[in-house]
Amino acid sequence: METTFKSTFNEELWNQYMENTPTSFPTPFGTSINFRQEHVKNILVDLRDMFVFEMDIFQVSQGDEGAGKTHFMCQLAYVYYWFMQKLGMINYEWDLDLIYFSLDKMNADFSINRNIPFRISILDEGDELSGENFWQPNNQKFRAEMRRGRKFAKLVFLNMPQAKELTSRLATTRCQKFYQVDLDRETDNFDLTRGDVGVWGIPRGKSAWSAIHQEWIPKNKIRNTLSSLFKSKDDFIRFPIKLKLYDLRCNGSLVFDKAKYKIKAAKETTDLLSADVTLTLSNKDKSIFSQLFLYLAENKLIKDIFKEEGGDRRAFFRLRNKLFFVKGDK
């Protein structure tokens, strides 16, 4: 099977995997990844959709610091990689070039790697996507990539403290899976356990099967419920149990060389902190005023101000269009 991509897809082998689905995957570091069969089948369906219909993948995990988001998302990305390699879809290496700690670096690589279909990108620290950084160019560029980059067939995995930092519209139209990664304390020995993962998803079809509730959940119900959740004024959200599909368990395998991972994380994080000082200072006024305008717009005060006698209606409409852009509606 072939498409416009310079790639192949072994459909016969894909059918074999769907019939006899593996649930354990060896890593280059002598460890193994174990996922429930249902999730592995979903991965296989994702890959076929990507190849046949030229789609991309955006998946998001949220959770507290230290909950195990990095381990889980790296393992998840590696299983996608494992299948893509077996099916003949890719020929690039699994290495630290696939993981990012800086939005700028990931945006740059999106452009550099346009001609590499099915390339994996893991953003380990998605806090740059927070609403308070909305005006920053790297944030705007990434959101534009989410809106318009489907044809480039990327696989993007985002680790975020809170998934609601993405706009409601982007999250519910461009993300296919959401994961809640939790940290808990044992009652007997007081040890912390991490890597308990809940799975939510917005299906490409009309409904999603929930193994938790043993029922099909309509796509519109999922999308509308999540949209309301993302628009809530709560600083911290958890995905609703009524939409939960199933649970996963993540072990402690990072799937990268740990020492090299720490070196890259330290370097890119240091570079990011140095850059942030300049960006914050240069955009200070813009940030303050943008937040003020958004507050006024959300509370329907701006239009009343401009409608006062002698108000400039053209200025109102220019401002309204700018506000729609800021909120991600255009």
N, C-alpha and C positions, 0 to 999 in steps of 0.2 A: 504494500500500500504506500502511495506517495502523495504529497500535496505540494503546494508552492514552496514549502520549506525545503532546504537542502538537507533532508534527513529521511530516514526510513522508519518503518514501524512493522514489527513482526507480529502480524495479527494471529497467526496460528499459535505462536507462543503465548500471546495475550489470552487467547481462549483457554489454553492449558492452565495458565495461572488462575483464571476465573473459576475453572472447574476444580482444581486442586490448589487452593490458595495457601501460600506459605505464610506463617505468622512469626517466624524467627529469622533474623537477618544478621549474618556475621559482619563485623566491622574490621577495618584495617588494623585495629589496635587490640585484637584478641578478645574483644567483648562481643556481645550480641544484643540486638534490639528485639523486643517482643511486643507485638501489637495484636489486638483482637482481630479476628478474621473479618468482621464487618467493616472495620476501618481500612484494612488492607484492600478489600474489594472497592471501597470508595476511592482509594488512591488509584487503583487500576482504571476505574471509570473516568476519573479526572484526566488521566494521561491520554486515554483514547479520545476524549472530548477535545483536549488540547490539540492533538494531532489532526483529527478529522475536521473539526470545526474551527480551527485556528483560534483557540481561546487561550487566556492566560489564567494564572492562579494567584490570588491574594488571600493569605490567611493570617489571622491575628491571635496572639495569646496575650492574656492579661493576668496579673497576679502580683502579690507583694514581693518586695525584694527578698531574694534567697529562696523563693518558692520552687524554683526548678525550671523556669521558663526557658533559659538558655539550653539546658540539657534536652528538654522535650523538643523544642523547635529544631535543634540541630539533628536530633534523631529522626524527627518527622521528615525533614528535608533530605536526610540520607536515604531513607526508604524510597522516596520519590526518585532520588538519584540512582539507587540500586536497580529499580525497575527500568528506568530510562536507558541505562547502560545495557541491561539484558535484552531489551526490546530493540536495540539498535538506533535509538533516537538521538544519542549524544556521543561525543568523543572527547569532551574536556575532562580534566582531572578534578577529583574531590580534594580540595585544599583550602587553606585559609583565605584565599582570594574571594571566596564565596560568602564570607561573613564580614559585616561592617559594624563600626561603632560611630560612624559619622554619616549624616545624611548627605553632605556635600560629596563625599567619596562615592557613595552608592549612586547618587544622581549622575556623577561623571562617568561611572562605569556603565550605567544604562546606555549612555550615548556611545561609548567606546565599543560595547558588545552587541550593538544592534543586529549584527549579522550572525550572532550565535543563538539559534533558537533553543528554547527550553533551558535557558541558563538560570540557575538558582541564585537568589540573593537573600541573605538573612540579615536583617537589621537587628542587632542585639540590644540596642538601646534606642527605643522609639520615643523618648521623652522630648526630642527636638520637634516632634509633631504636635506638641501641646498647643492649645488655643492661644496662649500668651505669646507664642512665637509665630503666630499666623502670618504676620507681615514679612517675615524674613524670607529672602529669595529662595533659599534651599527648600523651605517648607512649601512655598507656592509651586516650585518646580516639581516636587514630588507629587503633589496633589494633581497637577496637570498630567503627569505621567500616569497616575491611576485612572484619570478620566479617559485619556486618549491613546494609551499604549497597548491596548488589547492585542493588536495585530502582531506585536513583537513576541508573543508567546513566552512571557517571563513567568518564573515561579518566585513569588516574593513572600517571605515569611517575616512578620513583624512582632517583636517583643515589646509590649508597652505596659506601663504601670496601670493605665486605664484605657480601654479601647475607645471610650467615648471622646477621646481627644481627636479622633477622626470626625469629620462632619457626618451628620446622620445620613445625608443623601449618598455620600461616597461609601460609607460603611455598608449600607443596605443594598446598594446596587453593584458594588465592585468586589466585595469580600464574600467568599463562599463558606469559610469556616471560621468559627470563633472558639477559643479554648480558654477555660478558666483553670489556671494552675494554682493549686493550694498548698499551703504549709500548715502542718498540724503538730501538736505535741502529744506524745504518748502518755497515758495516764499512769502506767506502772513505773517506768524508768525515767520519765520526763524528757526523753530524747525528742528532737524535732524530726519529723518525717516530711519529705517533700516529694513532689512528683505525682500527686493525685490530680488527674486531668478530667474535667468535664467537657463534653463536646456539644456545640450548637452549630447549626448550619443553615444557609439559605440555598435551597436546591436550585439547579438549573431547570428542572422540570416543575411540575405543578404542586408537588408535595414531597415531604421528607418522612422517612420511617423512623419512629422513635422506639428503640428497644426498651427504654425506660417505661414508657406508657403503653407500649404495644398498640400503637395506632399511627395512622398517617396524619401528619400535621400539614395543613394547606400552606403553600408558599406565602400567600397574601397575609395570613395570620402571623406567620413568623416575621415577615418584613415589617408589617405595621406595628407589631409589639416591640420589636427591636428599635424601630424608628422613634417611637415614643420614649423608650428607655434612653436612647442617645440624646434626646432633646431635653431630658429631665434636668432640673437645676441641682440635683444631687452631685456632689463632687466625686463620690465613689459609687459605682454601680456593680451589681452582680447579675449575670444573665439569669432569666427566670427559669425555675425548675420545670414549669409546664411546657417549655419548648426544648428541654434537654433531650438529646438523641441517645447518648450512651456515655460510659466512663472509660477512661484509659488509665494505665499505670506506667509511669516513666521511671526507668532505673537511672543510675548515676553515671552512665557512659556519655562523655562529651562528644565523641566521634571526631575530635580533632586532637592534635598533639597539645597537651595541656600547657606545657612550658611555652611553646610558640604562640599559643592562643593568648596567654597572659601578656607576653611581650607586645603583640599587636594591639591588644586592648589598651595597654598602658600608653603606647605611642599615640594611637588615634584619639584617645580620650584627652591626653595632654594637648594635642594640636587643637582639638575642639574647644577646650576651655580657653586657650589662648585666643582663638578666633572670636569666641563669644564676647569677650571684653569689648572689642572694637565694634561688633554688631550691636550690642546693647546700647553703647554710648551713642552711636551714630543714629540709631532708630528710637531713641528715648522719647522724643516728642511725638513721633509718629505712632508709637505704641500707646501712649497716654490718650491721644486724641481718637485713635481708632477704637479703643475700648469705650471711650465716652460716647462716640457716635453709635456704636453697636447697642449700648445700653439705651440710648434715646430711641433708636429705631425699634428695638424689641418692645419697648414700652409705649410705642406709638406716639411719642412726644415730638419727634422731629417735624412731621408733616404739619402739626398744629402751629409750630413756631413759624414755618415758612408761609403758612396761610394767613398769618396776621396781616393787617392792612399795610401795604407797602412792601410786603415780602417778595423776594425774587423767586418766582416759580421755576425758572430755568435752573437756578442754583439748587433748588430742592431735587429736581429730577437728576441732575448730575450727581448729587450726593447719594440719591437713592440707588442709582446704577452702581456706584462705587461700593455701597454697602452690600448689595447683592453679590458682588464679586468677592468681597471679604468673607461673606457667609458661605461661599462655595455654591451658590445657586446658579452661577453662570460659568 
